[in-house]
Amino acid sequence: MESCWRWFGPKDLVPLSHARQAGATGIVTALHDVSYARVWSPAEIEARKALVEAAGLRWSVCESIPVPSAIKLGGSGARAAIGVWKDSLANLARSGIRTVCYNFMPVVDWTRTDLRFEMPTGALALRFDMAEFVAYDVFVLRRKGAEENYAPDLVRRAEERLKGLTPEDVQRLENNIIAGLPGGEDSYGREAIRSAIALFDGMAAQDLQASLDAFLREVVPVAAELGVRLAIHPDDPPISLFGLPRVVSTAADLRRIVGSVDHVANGLTLCVGSLGSRADNDVPAIAREFATRINFAHLRDVAIEPDGSFVEAAHLEGRSDMYAILRALLAEETRRGNEGRQDHLIPMRSDHGHLIGDDIDKPTNPGYSLIGRLKGLAELHGVIHAIGKAGL
């Protein structure tokens, strides 16, 4: 596999030299400082690529070209927005970036309620607490109809949880949920997120699926012609948030997506932690079933709780069998190599590391500190090495 590292550009708190020291050879990045409302120019892409290559690395994956709400809503603005997306895709391909990750989550991207949850080891982890999220949605944001989206006992627990929070705790919770996490599409204030959610009023899952299908029918042929592998990222978490549908959450969703435009360019990002945070997802089975369409992998894991809460586990200590997942991915690489494919290696990154060591006291992007990801990448390298020694 190709060992990669998420980098948020020149302002990232972890420099490219540290990524190379950690054992990465590829970089996963995007033009995060460029509006998704306009085409990414060849000059801008080449400038980012030059920074990566000057550090002795290569720009392996674009994560992500954001998919704006206009495309998800599927209304009159969708066609123009898709055109911008396709033009950015084409410019990336002309610069040699041939794997593009994207997501289709409405309004909010990956979401956590606690960015510094203390683990038994003393390390700090990212956590999604269902009661705290419901407390925010129902009693702080006061979204219209929010209470109807949750079981009554969960709403009662959420109300009790809120009583134990200070005003500072509530502000921190709101910041964590709506102020935007690294790589997310948007950052909101309270009124802005109410307005953004209202745009999707009345949208059912089948409506969002139709918008995704329309998007794929437009972009997959372009990707195929350019030799680009698309890799849709699962919803994180893979459940409805703010009463909005999410349609990249289960094996059935993935089956429908790859079948909607049946081409290898229409592929998946296997995010073990995102899929694994839903109890009815068997991630090793998903890795095996969709191996031929996995174009990118986020290798992290979670520990889950009955109410839907979860915490980011150490990379080899969560609920999913990482050994089995890596065996499936390595077997697929062998199959692709036997076909003579030059792109037989699957890019992967050790997503979301714990805050450990002196990183705890440093400013960091949540989930993207140096030492935790370095530890995870080293552990994954060990498993890959062991599988290679044992033979597939």
C-alpha positions as a Markdown table, in Angstrom:
| # | Residue | x | y | z |
|---|---|---|---|---|
| 1 | Met | 0.0 | 0.0 | 0.0 |
| 2 | Glu | 1.1 | 3.6 | -0.5 |
| 3 | Ser | 1.6 | 5.2 | 2.9 |
| 4 | Cys | 0.1 | 8.7 | 2.9 |
| 5 | Trp | -0.3 | 11.7 | 5.2 |
| 6 | Arg | -3.1 | 14.3 | 5.4 |
| 7 | Trp | -1.6 | 17.8 | 5.1 |
| 8 | Phe | -3.7 | 21.0 | 5.1 |
| 9 | Gly | -1.2 | 23.1 | 3.2 |
| 10 | Pro | 1.4 | 25.7 | 4.2 |
| 11 | Lys | -0.5 | 26.7 | 7.4 |
| 12 | Asp | -0.6 | 23.1 | 8.7 |
| 13 | Leu | 0.9 | 22.8 | 12.1 |
| 14 | Val | 2.7 | 19.6 | 11.1 |
| 15 | Pro | 5.3 | 20.3 | 8.3 |
| 16 | Leu | 5.9 | 18.1 | 5.3 |
| 17 | Ser | 9.3 | 17.2 | 6.6 |
| 18 | His | 7.7 | 15.5 | 9.7 |
| 19 | Ala | 5.3 | 13.6 | 7.5 |
| 20 | Arg | 8.3 | 12.2 | 5.6 |
| 21 | Gln | 10.0 | 11.3 | 8.8 |
| 22 | Ala | 6.9 | 9.4 | 9.9 |
| 23 | Gly | 7.2 | 7.1 | 7.0 |
| 24 | Ala | 4.8 | 8.6 | 4.5 |
| 25 | Thr | 5.7 | 8.8 | 0.8 |
| 26 | Gly | 2.4 | 10.3 | -0.4 |
| 27 | Ile | 0.5 | 13.4 | 0.6 |
| 28 | Val | -3.3 | 13.8 | 0.8 |
| 29 | Thr | -4.2 | 17.4 | 0.5 |
| 30 | Ala | -6.5 | 19.9 | -1.3 |
| 31 | Leu | -6.7 | 23.6 | -2.0 |
| 32 | His | -8.4 | 24.3 | 1.3 |
| 33 | Asp | -7.9 | 28.0 | 1.0 |
| 34 | Val | -9.6 | 28.2 | -2.4 |
| 35 | Ser | -13.4 | 28.6 | -2.6 |
| 36 | Tyr | -15.3 | 25.6 | -3.9 |
| 37 | Ala | -17.5 | 28.1 | -5.8 |
| 38 | Arg | -14.8 | 28.5 | -8.5 |
| 39 | Val | -12.6 | 26.3 | -10.6 |
| 40 | Trp | -9.2 | 25.4 | -9.1 |
| 41 | Ser | -6.7 | 26.8 | -11.6 |
| 42 | Pro | -3.8 | 24.8 | -13.0 |
| 43 | Ala | -1.4 | 27.4 | -11.6 |
| 44 | Glu | -2.8 | 26.9 | -8.0 |
| 45 | Ile | -2.7 | 23.2 | -8.3 |
| 46 | Glu | 0.9 | 23.2 | -9.6 |
| 47 | Ala | 2.0 | 25.5 | -6.9 |
| 48 | Arg | 0.6 | 23.1 | -4.2 |
| 49 | Lys | 2.2 | 20.1 | -6.0 |
| 50 | Ala | 5.6 | 21.9 | -6.1 |
| 51 | Leu | 5.5 | 22.4 | -2.4 |
| 52 | Val | 4.9 | 18.7 | -1.8 |
| 53 | Glu | 7.5 | 17.6 | -4.3 |
| 54 | Ala | 10.1 | 20.0 | -2.8 |
| 55 | Ala | 9.8 | 18.0 | 0.4 |
| 56 | Gly | 10.6 | 14.7 | -1.4 |
| 57 | Leu | 7.0 | 13.5 | -1.4 |
| 58 | Arg | 4.2 | 13.3 | -4.0 |
| 59 | Trp | 0.7 | 14.6 | -4.1 |
| 60 | Ser | -1.1 | 11.2 | -4.2 |
| 61 | Val | -4.7 | 12.0 | -3.3 |
| 62 | Cys | -6.9 | 15.1 | -3.4 |
| 63 | Glu | -9.1 | 15.2 | -0.4 |
| 64 | Ser | -11.3 | 16.8 | -1.2 |
| 65 | Ile | -13.0 | 18.8 | -4.0 |
| 66 | Pro | -15.9 | 19.9 | -1.8 |
| 67 | Val | -19.4 | 19.2 | -3.1 |
| 68 | Pro | -21.5 | 22.3 | -2.3 |
| 69 | Ser | -25.1 | 22.2 | -1.1 |
| 70 | Ala | -26.4 | 23.3 | -4.5 |
| 71 | Ile | -25.4 | 19.8 | -5.9 |
| 72 | Lys | -26.9 | 18.0 | -2.9 |
| 73 | Leu | -30.1 | 20.0 | -3.2 |
| 74 | Gly | -30.3 | 19.1 | -6.9 |
| 75 | Gly | -32.1 | 22.3 | -7.9 |
| 76 | Ser | -31.5 | 25.0 | -10.4 |
| 77 | Gly | -27.9 | 25.6 | -9.2 |
| 78 | Ala | -26.7 | 22.0 | -9.4 |
| 79 | Arg | -25.7 | 22.0 | -13.1 |
| 80 | Ala | -23.4 | 25.0 | -12.8 |
| 81 | Ala | -21.8 | 23.7 | -9.5 |
| 82 | Ile | -21.2 | 20.3 | -11.1 |
| 83 | Gly | -19.5 | 22.0 | -14.0 |
| 84 | Val | -17.1 | 23.8 | -11.6 |
| 85 | Trp | -16.4 | 20.5 | -9.9 |
| 86 | Lys | -15.7 | 18.7 | -13.2 |
| 87 | Asp | -13.3 | 21.5 | -14.3 |
| 88 | Ser | -11.4 | 21.3 | -11.0 |
| 89 | Leu | -11.2 | 17.5 | -11.5 |
| 90 | Ala | -9.8 | 17.9 | -15.0 |
| 91 | Asn | -7.2 | 20.4 | -13.8 |
| 92 | Leu | -6.1 | 18.0 | -11.0 |
| 93 | Ala | -5.8 | 15.2 | -13.5 |
| 94 | Arg | -3.7 | 17.2 | -15.9 |
| 95 | Ser | -1.2 | 17.8 | -13.0 |
| 96 | Gly | -1.1 | 14.0 | -12.3 |
| 97 | Ile | -3.4 | 13.8 | -9.3 |
| 98 | Arg | -5.4 | 10.7 | -10.1 |
| 99 | Thr | -7.2 | 9.8 | -6.9 |
| 100 | Val | -9.9 | 12.2 | -5.7 |
| 101 | Cys | -11.8 | 11.7 | -2.4 |
| 102 | Tyr | -15.1 | 13.5 | -1.8 |
| 103 | Asn | -18.2 | 13.3 | 0.5 |
| 104 | Phe | -21.9 | 13.9 | 0.1 |
| 105 | Met | -22.9 | 14.8 | 3.7 |
| 106 | Pro | -25.5 | 17.6 | 3.8 |
| 107 | Val | -24.7 | 20.8 | 5.9 |
| 108 | Val | -22.1 | 19.3 | 8.3 |
| 109 | Asp | -19.1 | 17.2 | 7.5 |
| 110 | Trp | -17.4 | 14.9 | 10.0 |
| 111 | Thr | -18.7 | 15.7 | 13.4 |
| 112 | Arg | -17.5 | 15.2 | 17.0 |
| 113 | Thr | -18.7 | 16.5 | 20.4 |
| 114 | Asp | -15.4 | 16.2 | 22.3 |
| 115 | Leu | -12.0 | 16.9 | 20.8 |
| 116 | Arg | -10.0 | 16.1 | 24.0 |
| 117 | Phe | -11.7 | 13.0 | 25.6 |
| 118 | Glu | -9.3 | 11.4 | 28.1 |
| 119 | Met | -8.6 | 7.7 | 27.5 |
| 120 | Pro | -7.5 | 5.3 | 30.3 |
| 121 | Thr | -3.9 | 5.7 | 29.1 |
| 122 | Gly | -4.1 | 9.5 | 29.6 |
| 123 | Ala | -4.1 | 10.1 | 25.8 |
| 124 | Leu | -6.7 | 12.4 | 24.4 |
| 125 | Ala | -9.1 | 11.2 | 21.7 |
| 126 | Leu | -12.0 | 12.5 | 19.6 |
| 127 | Arg | -15.4 | 11.4 | 20.7 |
| 128 | Phe | -19.0 | 11.6 | 19.5 |
| 129 | Asp | -21.4 | 11.6 | 22.5 |
| 130 | Met | -25.0 | 11.0 | 21.4 |
| 131 | Ala | -26.6 | 12.5 | 24.4 |
| 132 | Glu | -24.5 | 15.7 | 24.1 |
| 133 | Phe | -25.3 | 16.0 | 20.4 |
| 134 | Val | -29.0 | 15.6 | 21.1 |
| 135 | Ala | -28.8 | 18.1 | 23.9 |
| 136 | Tyr | -27.3 | 20.6 | 21.5 |
| 137 | Asp | -29.8 | 20.0 | 18.7 |
| 138 | Val | -32.9 | 20.0 | 20.8 |
| 139 | Phe | -32.2 | 22.4 | 23.7 |
| 140 | Val | -29.4 | 24.7 | 22.4 |
| 141 | Leu | -30.0 | 25.0 | 18.7 |
| 142 | Arg | -33.7 | 24.4 | 19.2 |
| 143 | Arg | -34.1 | 23.1 | 15.7 |
| 144 | Lys | -37.8 | 22.9 | 14.8 |
| 145 | Gly | -39.0 | 19.4 | 15.2 |
| 146 | Ala | -35.7 | 18.1 | 16.6 |
| 147 | Glu | -37.2 | 16.3 | 19.5 |
| 148 | Glu | -39.3 | 14.1 | 17.1 |
| 149 | Asn | -36.1 | 12.7 | 15.6 |
| 150 | Tyr | -34.9 | 11.0 | 18.8 |
| 151 | Ala | -36.3 | 8.4 | 21.2 |
| 152 | Pro | -38.0 | 9.9 | 24.3 |
| 153 | Asp | -35.5 | 8.3 | 26.8 |
| 154 | Leu | -32.6 | 9.8 | 24.8 |
| 155 | Val | -34.1 | 13.2 | 24.9 |
| 156 | Arg | -34.6 | 12.9 | 28.7 |
| 157 | Arg | -30.9 | 11.8 | 29.1 |
| 158 | Ala | -29.8 | 14.7 | 26.8 |
| 159 | Glu | -31.7 | 17.2 | 29.0 |
| 160 | Glu | -30.1 | 15.9 | 32.1 |
| 161 | Arg | -26.7 | 16.0 | 30.5 |
| 162 | Leu | -27.2 | 19.6 | 29.6 |
| 163 | Lys | -28.0 | 20.5 | 33.2 |
| 164 | Gly | -24.5 | 19.4 | 34.1 |
| 165 | Leu | -22.8 | 21.6 | 31.6 |
| 166 | Thr | -21.5 | 25.1 | 32.3 |
| 167 | Pro | -22.0 | 27.9 | 29.8 |
| 168 | Glu | -18.4 | 27.4 | 28.8 |
| 169 | Asp | -19.0 | 23.7 | 28.2 |
| 170 | Val | -22.0 | 24.5 | 26.0 |
| 171 | Gln | -20.0 | 27.0 | 24.0 |
| 172 | Arg | -17.2 | 24.4 | 23.5 |
| 173 | Leu | -19.8 | 21.8 | 22.4 |
| 174 | Glu | -21.3 | 24.2 | 19.9 |
| 175 | Asn | -17.9 | 25.1 | 18.5 |
| 176 | Asn | -17.0 | 21.4 | 18.2 |
| 177 | Ile | -20.2 | 20.6 | 16.3 |
| 178 | Ile | -20.8 | 23.5 | 14.0 |
| 179 | Ala | -17.6 | 25.6 | 13.9 |
| 180 | Gly | -15.9 | 23.3 | 11.4 |
| 181 | Leu | -13.2 | 20.6 | 11.8 |
| 182 | Pro | -10.1 | 20.2 | 9.5 |
| 183 | Gly | -11.1 | 19.4 | 6.0 |
| 184 | Gly | -14.7 | 20.3 | 6.4 |
| 185 | Glu | -16.6 | 22.2 | 3.8 |
| 186 | Asp | -18.1 | 25.0 | 6.0 |
| 187 | Ser | -18.0 | 26.7 | 9.4 |
| 188 | Tyr | -21.3 | 28.0 | 10.9 |
| 189 | Gly | -22.7 | 30.2 | 13.6 |
| 190 | Arg | -25.9 | 29.3 | 15.2 |
| 191 | Glu | -28.2 | 31.3 | 12.9 |
| 192 | Ala | -26.2 | 30.2 | 9.9 |
| 193 | Ile | -26.6 | 26.5 | 10.6 |
| 194 | Arg | -30.3 | 26.9 | 11.2 |
| 195 | Ser | -30.6 | 28.6 | 7.7 |
| 196 | Ala | -28.4 | 25.9 | 6.1 |
| 197 | Ile | -30.5 | 23.1 | 7.6 |
| 198 | Ala | -33.7 | 24.8 | 6.5 |
| 199 | Leu | -32.6 | 24.6 | 2.9 |
| 200 | Phe | -33.0 | 20.8 | 3.2 |
| 201 | Asp | -36.5 | 20.9 | 4.8 |
| 202 | Gly | -38.6 | 18.0 | 3.5 |
| 203 | Met | -35.7 | 16.2 | 1.8 |
| 204 | Ala | -35.9 | 12.5 | 2.1 |
| 205 | Ala | -33.1 | 9.9 | 1.7 |
| 206 | Gln | -34.3 | 9.1 | -1.8 |
| 207 | Asp | -34.1 | 12.7 | -2.8 |
| 208 | Leu | -30.5 | 13.0 | -1.7 |
| 209 | Gln | -29.8 | 9.7 | -3.4 |
| 210 | Ala | -31.2 | 11.1 | -6.6 |
| 211 | Ser | -29.0 | 14.1 | -6.3 |
| 212 | Leu | -25.9 | 11.9 | -5.8 |
| 213 | Asp | -26.9 | 9.7 | -8.7 |
| 214 | Ala | -27.2 | 12.7 | -11.0 |
| 215 | Phe | -23.8 | 14.0 | -9.8 |
| 216 | Leu | -22.2 | 10.6 | -10.5 |
| 217 | Arg | -23.7 | 10.4 | -14.0 |
| 218 | Glu | -22.0 | 13.7 | -14.8 |
| 219 | Val | -18.6 | 13.2 | -13.1 |
| 220 | Val | -17.8 | 9.5 | -13.5 |
| 221 | Pro | -17.5 | 9.6 | -17.3 |
| 222 | Val | -15.2 | 12.6 | -17.0 |
| 223 | Ala | -13.1 | 10.8 | -14.4 |
| 224 | Ala | -12.9 | 7.7 | -16.5 |
| 225 | Glu | -11.8 | 9.6 | -19.6 |
| 226 | Leu | -9.1 | 11.4 | -17.5 |
| 227 | Gly | -7.9 | 8.2 | -15.8 |
| 228 | Val | -9.0 | 9.4 | -12.3 |
| 229 | Arg | -10.3 | 7.2 | -9.6 |
| 230 | Leu | -13.0 | 8.8 | -7.5 |
| 231 | Ala | -13.4 | 7.7 | -3.9 |
| 232 | Ile | -16.6 | 8.7 | -2.1 |
| 233 | His | -16.1 | 9.0 | 1.7 |
| 234 | Pro | -18.7 | 7.4 | 4.0 |
| 235 | Asp | -20.8 | 9.6 | 6.3 |
| 236 | Asp | -19.1 | 10.4 | 9.6 |
| 237 | Pro | -21.0 | 9.4 | 11.7 |
| 238 | Pro | -23.1 | 7.2 | 9.4 |
| 239 | Ile | -26.4 | 8.3 | 10.9 |
| 240 | Ser | -28.8 | 11.2 | 10.4 |
| 241 | Leu | -27.7 | 14.5 | 12.0 |
| 242 | Phe | -30.0 | 17.5 | 12.5 |
| 243 | Gly | -32.8 | 15.4 | 10.9 |
| 244 | Leu | -31.0 | 15.4 | 7.6 |
| 245 | Pro | -30.7 | 12.3 | 5.4 |
| 246 | Arg | -27.3 | 10.6 | 5.0 |
| 247 | Val | -26.9 | 8.1 | 2.1 |
| 248 | Val | -23.3 | 6.8 | 2.3 |
| 249 | Ser | -23.7 | 5.0 | 5.6 |
| 250 | Thr | -24.2 | 1.2 | 5.0 |
| 251 | Ala | -23.2 | -1.6 | 2.8 |
| 252 | Ala | -26.5 | -1.3 | 1.0 |
| 253 | Asp | -25.8 | 2.4 | 0.3 |
| 254 | Leu | -22.3 | 1.5 | -1.1 |
| 255 | Arg | -23.9 | -1.2 | -3.2 |
| 256 | Arg | -26.3 | 1.3 | -4.7 |
| 257 | Ile | -23.6 | 3.9 | -5.3 |
| 258 | Val | -21.2 | 1.7 | -7.2 |
| 259 | Gly | -24.1 | 0.2 | -9.2 |
| 260 | Ser | -25.5 | 3.6 | -10.2 |
| 261 | Val | -22.6 | 4.2 | -12.6 |
| 262 | Asp | -20.8 | 0.8 | -12.9 |
| 263 | His | -17.2 | 1.8 | -13.6 |
| 264 | Val | -14.0 | 1.4 | -11.7 |
| 265 | Ala | -13.7 | 5.2 | -11.7 |
| 266 | Asn | -16.8 | 5.3 | -9.5 |
| 267 | Gly | -15.1 | 4.1 | -6.3 |
| 268 | Leu | -15.0 | 4.3 | -2.6 |
| 269 | Thr | -12.9 | 5.5 | 0.3 |
| 270 | Leu | -12.8 | 2.7 | 2.9 |
| 271 | Cys | -12.9 | 4.7 | 6.1 |
| 272 | Val | -12.8 | 2.0 | 8.8 |
| 273 | Gly | -13.7 | 4.3 | 11.6 |
| 274 | Ser | -16.6 | 6.0 | 9.9 |
| 275 | Leu | -18.3 | 2.7 | 8.8 |
| 276 | Gly | -17.3 | 1.0 | 12.0 |
| 277 | Ser | -19.1 | 3.6 | 14.2 |
| 278 | Arg | -22.4 | 2.0 | 13.1 |
| 279 | Ala | -23.0 | -1.3 | 14.9 |
| 280 | Asp | -24.6 | -3.1 | 11.9 |
| 281 | Asn | -21.7 | -2.4 | 9.6 |
| 282 | Asp | -19.2 | -5.4 | 9.3 |
| 283 | Val | -16.2 | -3.5 | 8.0 |
| 284 | Pro | -14.0 | -6.5 | 7.1 |
| 285 | Ala | -17.0 | -7.9 | 5.1 |
| 286 | Ile | -17.4 | -4.5 | 3.4 |
| 287 | Ala | -13.7 | -4.5 | 2.5 |
| 288 | Arg | -14.0 | -7.9 | 0.9 |
| 289 | Glu | -17.2 | -7.2 | -1.0 |
| 290 | Phe | -16.1 | -3.8 | -2.4 |
| 291 | Ala | -12.4 | -4.5 | -2.8 |
| 292 | Thr | -12.4 | -3.9 | -6.5 |
| 293 | Arg | -13.9 | -0.4 | -6.0 |
| 294 | Ile | -11.8 | 0.7 | -3.0 |
| 295 | Asn | -9.6 | 3.5 | -4.4 |
| 296 | Phe | -8.4 | 5.0 | -1.0 |
| 297 | Ala | -8.4 | 3.9 | 2.6 |
| 298 | His | -8.6 | 5.7 | 5.9 |
| 299 | Leu | -7.3 | 3.2 | 8.5 |
| 300 | Arg | -8.5 | 4.2 | 11.9 |
| 301 | Asp | -10.9 | 2.5 | 14.3 |
| 302 | Val | -13.5 | 3.3 | 17.0 |
| 303 | Ala | -15.1 | 1.8 | 20.1 |
| 304 | Ile | -18.8 | 2.1 | 20.1 |
| 305 | Glu | -21.6 | 2.3 | 22.7 |
| 306 | Pro | -25.2 | 1.1 | 22.5 |
| 307 | Asp | -26.7 | 4.5 | 22.1 |
| 308 | Gly | -24.6 | 5.4 | 19.1 |
| 309 | Ser | -21.8 | 7.2 | 20.9 |
| 310 | Phe | -18.2 | 6.3 | 19.9 |
| 311 | Val | -14.7 | 7.2 | 20.7 |
| 312 | Glu | -11.6 | 7.0 | 18.4 |
| 313 | Ala | -9.7 | 4.0 | 19.5 |
| 314 | Ala | -6.0 | 3.2 | 19.0 |
| 315 | His | -5.5 | 2.1 | 15.4 |
| 316 | Leu | -5.4 | -1.6 | 16.2 |
| 317 | Glu | -7.7 | -1.7 | 19.2 |
| 318 | Gly | -11.2 | -0.8 | 18.0 |
| 319 | Arg | -14.2 | -2.9 | 17.0 |
| 320 | Ser | -13.1 | -3.8 | 13.5 |
| 321 | Asp | -10.5 | -6.5 | 12.7 |
| 322 | Met | -7.7 | -4.3 | 11.1 |
| 323 | Tyr | -5.7 | -7.4 | 10.2 |
| 324 | Ala | -8.6 | -8.9 | 8.2 |
| 325 | Ile | -9.2 | -5.5 | 6.5 |
| 326 | Leu | -5.6 | -5.2 | 5.5 |
| 327 | Arg | -5.5 | -8.7 | 4.2 |
| 328 | Ala | -8.4 | -7.9 | 1.9 |
| 329 | Leu | -6.8 | -4.7 | 0.6 |
| 330 | Leu | -3.4 | -6.4 | 0.0 |
| 331 | Ala | -5.1 | -9.3 | -1.8 |
| 332 | Glu | -6.8 | -6.7 | -4.0 |
| 333 | Glu | -3.5 | -5.0 | -4.7 |
| 334 | Thr | -2.1 | -8.3 | -5.8 |
| 335 | Arg | -5.0 | -8.9 | -8.1 |
| 336 | Arg | -4.6 | -5.4 | -9.7 |
| 337 | Gly | -0.9 | -6.0 | -10.1 |
| 338 | Asn | -1.6 | -9.3 | -11.9 |
| 339 | Glu | -3.8 | -7.4 | -14.3 |
| 340 | Gly | -0.9 | -5.1 | -15.1 |
| 341 | Arg | -2.4 | -2.0 | -13.6 |
| 342 | Gln | 0.1 | 0.7 | -12.9 |
| 343 | Asp | -2.2 | 2.0 | -10.1 |
| 344 | His | -2.3 | -1.3 | -8.3 |
| 345 | Leu | -1.2 | 0.3 | -4.9 |
| 346 | Ile | -4.1 | 1.6 | -2.8 |
| 347 | Pro | -3.2 | 4.9 | -1.0 |
| 348 | Met | -3.9 | 4.8 | 2.7 |
| 349 | Arg | -3.4 | 7.0 | 5.6 |
| 350 | Ser | -3.5 | 6.5 | 9.4 |
| 351 | Asp | -6.4 | 8.8 | 10.0 |
| 352 | His | -7.1 | 10.5 | 13.4 |
| 353 | Gly | -4.4 | 9.8 | 15.9 |
| 354 | His | -4.7 | 10.3 | 19.7 |
| 355 | Leu | -3.0 | 13.3 | 21.3 |
| 356 | Ile | -0.1 | 11.8 | 23.1 |
| 357 | Gly | 3.2 | 12.8 | 24.6 |
| 358 | Asp | 4.1 | 16.5 | 24.3 |
| 359 | Asp | 1.6 | 17.0 | 21.5 |
| 360 | Ile | -1.0 | 17.3 | 24.3 |
| 361 | Asp | 0.4 | 20.7 | 25.2 |
| 362 | Lys | 0.9 | 21.9 | 21.7 |
| 363 | Pro | -1.6 | 23.6 | 19.4 |
| 364 | Thr | -2.8 | 20.9 | 16.9 |
| 365 | Asn | -5.6 | 20.4 | 14.4 |
| 366 | Pro | -8.1 | 18.0 | 16.0 |
| 367 | Gly | -7.3 | 14.5 | 14.9 |
| 368 | Tyr | -4.2 | 15.5 | 13.0 |
| 369 | Ser | -1.4 | 15.8 | 15.5 |
| 370 | Leu | 2.0 | 14.3 | 14.6 |
| 371 | Ile | 2.8 | 11.7 | 17.2 |
| 372 | Gly | -0.6 | 9.9 | 17.3 |
| 373 | Arg | -0.7 | 9.5 | 13.5 |
| 374 | Leu | 3.0 | 8.5 | 13.4 |
| 375 | Lys | 2.2 | 5.8 | 16.0 |
| 376 | Gly | -0.8 | 4.6 | 14.0 |
| 377 | Leu | 1.2 | 4.5 | 10.7 |
| 378 | Ala | 4.0 | 2.5 | 12.4 |
| 379 | Glu | 1.4 | 0.0 | 13.8 |
| 380 | Leu | -0.2 | -0.4 | 10.4 |
| 381 | His | 3.2 | -0.9 | 8.7 |
| 382 | Gly | 3.9 | -3.7 | 11.2 |
| 383 | Val | 0.6 | -5.5 | 10.3 |
| 384 | Ile | 1.3 | -5.1 | 6.6 |
| 385 | His | 4.8 | -6.5 | 7.1 |
| 386 | Ala | 3.5 | -9.4 | 9.1 |
| 387 | Ile | 0.9 | -10.2 | 6.4 |
| 388 | Gly | 3.6 | -10.1 | 3.8 |
| 389 | Lys | 5.7 | -12.5 | 5.8 |
| 390 | Ala | 2.9 | -14.9 | 6.4 |
| 391 | Gly | 1.7 | -14.8 | 2.8 |
| 392 | Leu | -1.8 | -13.9 | 1.6 |
